[in-house]
Amino acid sequence: MVDLSVDIAGLKLKNPIMPASGTFSEELAEVFDLDCLGAHVTKTITRGLRDGNPTPRVCEVGGSMLNSIGIPSKGVGAFLDKVVPFYRAYETPLVVSISGNTADEFARLCSEVTVEGVAAIEVNISCPNIEEDGKAFAIRPSSTYDVMRKLRAATHLPLWAKLTPNTGETPEVARAAQEGGADALVVANTLLAMAINIRTRRPKLGNLMGGLSGPSLKPIALRMAYQCAKSTTIPVIGCGGISTAEDVIEFLIAGATAVQVGTATFINPTAMVTVIAELERYLQREKLSSVRELIGTLIDGEQKEGVVFMEAAP
């Protein structure tokens, strides 16, 4: 037997595998035992009703996916009345993902979902901030710090800040999130991208642009997870293109403590179950007693046994 358990800022998970927000719902309980996961992460909610973006909302691009869902939501009231009670039947910790258009709106929603049955709050600061001309909160360190500071004051629950790959200041944003009160970082959300139908000469998404997820995003998310783990002292949760145990192991070696599986679940609804089993078998083969022995073990620019491993090509 091997120990798959990890600790995310005091929140104990039986294993490091959880769904990415927006790729998981109560209906999956009909497919597998939801208690096998390390955590449950809900679809992102907003305070009020939200219709989402115009269709088409999803398209395939080279084995990956573009989506422009637009965070449709039935509002916080419906979420508290129907969704939270459903997950109270499970032992697995519930992580609620929230989104807001302003820092104050974010903080108010954060306070409203601080209820019994919620173990942590994932704050989707990758979403547009209307106070910053529509730029995501996590694009800049200053706006990241400001929103996290207000969120921290709004709840006693652990806060997981979901970062965006659409920034050139990843380490700075990560540090700002920690300084503002984040207990963990989710790295990362989708990458802004687009696709065009050459027959109609129209965009393949109704909203013109959308978020790239799946295998194409993995190298970027992996690089970000490594940067964030090196730049902060709080746990990093890797997210982006993870579909196999090998993907998970890469993120753990790079410094992530846990991971989220997203697009892979659309292809195979039991992908997370398979990944957990494969991860356990890998640890047994490598004669490792705990998954924690992998975390942050990347050989980075150091000389080991006569071999020099370069951090980056010259």
C-alpha positions as CSV (number, residue, x, y, z in Angstrom):
1,M,0.0,0.0,0.0
2,V,1.1,3.5,-0.7
3,D,0.0,6.8,0.8
4,L,-1.6,9.1,-1.8
5,S,-2.7,11.7,0.8
6,V,-1.7,15.4,0.5
7,D,-2.3,18.5,2.5
8,I,-3.4,21.8,0.9
9,A,-2.9,24.5,3.5
10,G,-4.4,22.3,6.3
11,L,-7.1,20.7,4.1
12,K,-6.4,17.0,4.0
13,L,-7.1,15.2,0.7
14,K,-7.0,11.4,0.4
15,N,-5.3,11.8,-3.0
16,P,-4.1,14.7,-5.1
17,I,-6.7,14.2,-7.9
18,M,-9.7,16.5,-8.3
19,P,-11.8,17.9,-11.1
20,A,-11.2,21.3,-12.7
21,S,-14.0,23.7,-12.3
22,G,-16.6,23.5,-15.1
23,T,-15.8,19.9,-15.9
24,F,-17.6,18.2,-13.0
25,S,-21.2,17.9,-11.9
26,E,-23.5,15.9,-9.7
27,E,-24.5,13.6,-12.7
28,L,-21.0,11.9,-12.5
29,A,-22.2,10.2,-9.4
30,E,-24.1,7.9,-11.7
31,V,-20.8,6.9,-13.4
32,F,-18.4,6.4,-10.4
33,D,-18.1,6.8,-6.6
34,L,-17.4,10.5,-6.1
35,D,-15.8,9.7,-2.8
36,C,-12.8,8.3,-4.6
37,L,-11.6,11.8,-5.5
38,G,-9.3,14.0,-3.4
39,A,-11.7,16.9,-3.6
40,H,-14.9,18.0,-5.4
41,V,-14.6,21.3,-7.2
42,T,-17.9,22.9,-8.4
43,K,-18.6,24.7,-11.6
44,T,-18.0,28.4,-11.1
45,I,-21.0,30.3,-9.8
46,T,-21.9,34.0,-9.8
47,R,-24.1,35.9,-7.4
48,G,-26.9,36.4,-9.9
49,L,-28.4,34.7,-12.9
50,R,-26.1,34.5,-15.9
51,D,-26.9,33.2,-19.3
52,G,-23.4,32.7,-20.6
53,N,-22.0,33.4,-24.1
54,P,-23.7,33.0,-27.5
55,T,-23.4,29.6,-29.3
56,P,-21.5,27.8,-30.5
57,R,-19.6,27.6,-27.3
58,V,-17.2,24.7,-27.8
59,C,-15.0,23.5,-30.7
60,E,-12.1,21.1,-31.2
61,V,-8.7,22.3,-32.2
62,G,-5.9,19.8,-32.9
63,G,-6.8,17.4,-30.2
64,S,-7.5,20.2,-27.7
65,M,-10.6,22.3,-27.0
66,L,-11.7,25.9,-27.2
67,N,-14.6,26.9,-25.1
68,S,-16.4,30.2,-24.6
69,I,-19.1,29.0,-22.1
70,G,-19.2,32.4,-20.3
71,I,-19.9,31.1,-16.8
72,P,-23.7,30.5,-17.0
73,S,-25.1,30.4,-13.5
74,K,-28.4,30.0,-11.7
75,G,-27.1,32.3,-8.9
76,V,-25.9,31.8,-5.4
77,G,-29.4,31.1,-3.9
78,A,-30.0,28.0,-6.1
79,F,-26.4,26.9,-5.5
80,L,-26.8,26.9,-1.7
81,D,-30.3,25.3,-1.8
82,K,-29.5,22.5,-4.2
83,V,-25.8,21.9,-4.9
84,V,-24.2,22.2,-1.5
85,P,-26.7,19.8,0.2
86,F,-25.9,17.2,-2.5
87,Y,-22.2,17.2,-1.7
88,R,-22.8,17.0,2.1
89,A,-23.6,13.4,1.6
90,Y,-19.9,12.8,0.7
91,E,-16.8,12.7,2.9
92,T,-14.7,14.3,0.2
93,P,-14.1,18.0,0.8
94,L,-16.1,20.4,-1.3
95,V,-14.4,23.3,-3.0
96,V,-16.7,26.0,-4.4
97,S,-15.5,28.0,-7.4
98,I,-16.7,31.6,-7.5
99,S,-16.5,34.6,-10.0
100,G,-17.3,38.3,-9.7
101,N,-17.1,41.3,-12.0
102,T,-15.7,43.6,-9.2
103,A,-13.6,43.1,-6.1
104,D,-16.5,44.0,-3.9
105,E,-18.9,41.6,-5.7
106,F,-16.3,38.9,-5.4
107,A,-16.0,39.5,-1.6
108,R,-19.8,39.5,-1.1
109,L,-20.2,36.2,-2.9
110,C,-17.2,34.7,-1.0
111,S,-19.0,35.6,2.3
112,E,-22.3,34.1,1.1
113,V,-20.8,30.7,0.2
114,T,-19.0,30.4,3.5
115,V,-21.4,27.9,4.9
116,E,-21.4,24.4,6.5
117,G,-20.3,21.8,4.0
118,V,-17.9,24.0,2.1
119,A,-14.2,23.2,2.8
120,A,-12.5,25.8,0.6
121,I,-13.3,28.5,-1.9
122,E,-11.6,28.6,-5.3
123,V,-11.6,32.2,-6.5
124,N,-11.6,32.5,-10.3
125,I,-9.6,35.7,-10.5
126,S,-8.9,34.8,-14.2
127,C,-12.2,36.2,-15.1
128,P,-12.7,39.8,-16.5
129,N,-12.6,42.7,-14.0
130,I,-14.8,45.5,-15.2
131,E,-12.9,47.9,-12.9
132,E,-9.8,47.2,-15.0
133,D,-11.3,47.6,-18.5
134,G,-12.2,43.9,-18.7
135,K,-8.7,42.6,-18.0
136,A,-8.6,39.6,-15.7
137,F,-7.8,40.3,-12.0
138,A,-4.8,38.0,-12.2
139,I,-3.2,39.7,-15.2
140,R,-1.5,42.2,-12.9
141,P,0.0,41.8,-9.4
142,S,-1.7,45.0,-8.1
143,S,-5.2,43.9,-9.1
144,T,-4.5,40.4,-7.8
145,Y,-3.4,41.7,-4.4
146,D,-6.4,44.0,-4.1
147,V,-9.0,41.4,-4.8
148,M,-7.4,38.8,-2.7
149,R,-7.2,41.2,0.2
150,K,-10.9,41.8,0.1
151,L,-11.6,38.1,-0.3
152,R,-9.4,37.2,2.6
153,A,-11.4,39.6,4.8
154,A,-14.7,38.0,3.7
155,T,-14.1,34.4,4.8
156,H,-12.3,32.2,7.3
157,L,-12.2,29.3,4.8
158,P,-9.1,28.5,2.8
159,L,-8.8,30.5,-0.4
160,W,-7.4,29.0,-3.6
161,A,-6.6,31.6,-6.2
162,K,-7.0,30.4,-9.8
163,L,-4.4,32.2,-12.0
164,T,-4.4,32.9,-15.7
165,P,-1.8,32.0,-18.3
166,N,-2.7,35.3,-20.1
167,T,0.0,37.3,-18.2
168,G,3.7,37.8,-18.6
169,E,4.1,38.3,-14.8
170,T,3.4,34.8,-13.5
171,P,5.8,34.8,-10.5
172,E,4.8,38.4,-9.5
173,V,1.1,37.6,-9.7
174,A,1.6,34.4,-7.7
175,R,3.5,36.3,-4.9
176,A,0.8,39.1,-4.9
177,A,-1.9,36.4,-4.5
178,Q,-0.1,34.9,-1.5
179,E,0.5,38.4,0.0
180,G,-3.2,39.2,-0.4
181,G,-4.2,36.1,1.5
182,A,-4.4,33.1,-0.8
183,D,-3.8,29.8,0.9
184,A,-3.1,27.9,-2.4
185,L,-2.7,28.6,-6.1
186,V,-4.5,26.8,-8.9
187,V,-2.3,27.0,-12.0
188,A,-3.8,27.7,-14.5
189,N,-7.0,28.6,-16.2
190,T,-7.4,28.4,-20.0
191,L,-5.3,30.4,-22.5
192,L,-7.1,33.0,-24.7
193,A,-7.2,31.7,-28.2
194,M,-9.4,31.5,-31.4
195,A,-10.2,29.4,-34.4
196,I,-11.7,30.2,-37.8
197,N,-13.9,28.2,-40.2
198,I,-12.2,28.7,-43.6
199,R,-15.4,27.8,-45.5
200,T,-17.6,30.4,-43.8
201,R,-14.8,32.8,-42.8
202,R,-16.4,33.1,-39.5
203,P,-15.0,32.3,-36.0
204,K,-15.8,28.8,-34.8
205,L,-17.0,30.3,-31.5
206,G,-20.0,32.5,-31.1
207,N,-18.0,34.8,-28.9
208,L,-15.0,35.0,-31.4
209,M,-12.4,34.0,-28.8
210,G,-12.3,31.4,-26.1
211,G,-10.2,29.5,-23.7
212,L,-7.8,26.8,-24.9
213,S,-7.6,23.6,-22.8
214,G,-6.4,20.1,-23.2
215,P,-3.0,18.7,-24.2
216,S,-1.9,21.9,-26.0
217,L,-2.1,23.8,-22.7
218,K,-0.1,21.3,-20.6
219,P,3.5,22.6,-21.3
220,I,2.4,26.1,-20.4
221,A,0.6,25.1,-17.3
222,L,3.5,23.0,-16.2
223,R,5.9,25.8,-16.7
224,M,3.6,28.1,-14.6
225,A,3.2,25.6,-11.9
226,Y,7.0,25.3,-11.6
227,Q,7.4,29.1,-11.5
228,C,4.7,29.5,-8.9
229,A,6.1,26.8,-6.7
230,K,9.5,28.4,-6.8
231,S,8.1,31.9,-6.2
232,T,5.8,31.3,-3.2
233,T,5.6,29.2,0.0
234,I,1.9,28.1,-0.5
235,P,0.7,24.9,-2.2
236,V,0.3,24.9,-6.0
237,I,-2.5,22.9,-7.6
238,G,-1.6,22.1,-11.3
239,C,-4.3,22.4,-13.9
240,G,-4.1,22.2,-17.7
241,G,-4.0,19.3,-20.1
242,I,-3.7,16.6,-17.5
243,S,-5.2,13.3,-18.6
244,T,-2.7,10.6,-17.5
245,A,-0.8,9.6,-14.3
246,E,2.4,10.6,-16.2
247,D,1.0,14.1,-16.6
248,V,0.2,14.2,-12.8
249,I,3.7,13.0,-11.9
250,E,5.3,15.8,-14.1
251,F,3.3,18.4,-12.2
252,L,4.2,16.9,-8.8
253,I,7.9,16.8,-9.7
254,A,7.7,20.4,-10.9
255,G,6.4,21.4,-7.4
256,A,2.6,21.0,-7.5
257,T,1.0,19.4,-4.4
258,A,-2.2,18.3,-6.2
259,V,-3.7,18.6,-9.7
260,Q,-7.1,19.2,-11.4
261,V,-8.3,17.1,-14.4
262,G,-10.6,18.9,-16.8
263,T,-11.0,18.3,-20.5
264,A,-10.0,14.6,-20.2
265,T,-13.3,14.0,-18.3
266,F,-15.3,15.1,-21.4
267,I,-13.5,12.4,-23.4
268,N,-13.6,9.8,-20.7
269,P,-15.9,10.4,-17.7
270,T,-13.9,8.0,-15.6
271,A,-10.5,9.6,-16.4
272,M,-9.9,10.7,-12.9
273,V,-10.5,7.2,-11.5
274,T,-8.0,5.7,-14.0
275,V,-5.4,8.4,-13.1
276,I,-5.7,7.6,-9.4
277,A,-5.1,3.9,-10.0
278,E,-2.2,4.5,-12.4
279,L,-0.6,6.9,-9.9
280,E,-0.8,4.3,-7.2
281,R,0.8,1.7,-9.5
282,Y,3.6,4.1,-10.4
283,L,4.5,4.7,-6.8
284,Q,4.5,0.9,-6.1
285,R,6.9,0.3,-9.1
286,E,9.2,3.1,-8.0
287,K,9.1,1.8,-4.4
288,L,7.8,5.1,-3.0
289,S,5.7,4.9,0.1
290,S,4.1,8.3,-0.3
291,V,3.1,10.5,-3.2
292,R,4.6,13.4,-1.2
293,E,8.0,12.0,-2.0
294,L,7.6,13.3,-5.6
295,I,6.6,16.8,-4.8
296,G,9.2,19.4,-5.9
297,T,11.9,16.9,-6.8
298,L,12.8,18.4,-10.2
299,I,16.5,18.4,-10.8
300,D,16.9,21.9,-11.9
301,G,20.3,23.1,-13.2
302,E,22.2,21.0,-10.6
303,Q,24.9,18.6,-11.3
304,K,23.9,15.1,-10.2
305,E,26.2,12.1,-10.6
306,G,28.3,13.7,-13.3
307,V,25.3,14.9,-15.4
308,V,24.3,18.5,-15.8
309,F,20.6,19.2,-16.1
310,M,19.9,22.6,-17.7
311,E,16.9,24.6,-16.6
312,A,16.5,26.0,-20.1
313,A,18.3,25.6,-23.4
314,P,20.8,28.4,-24.2
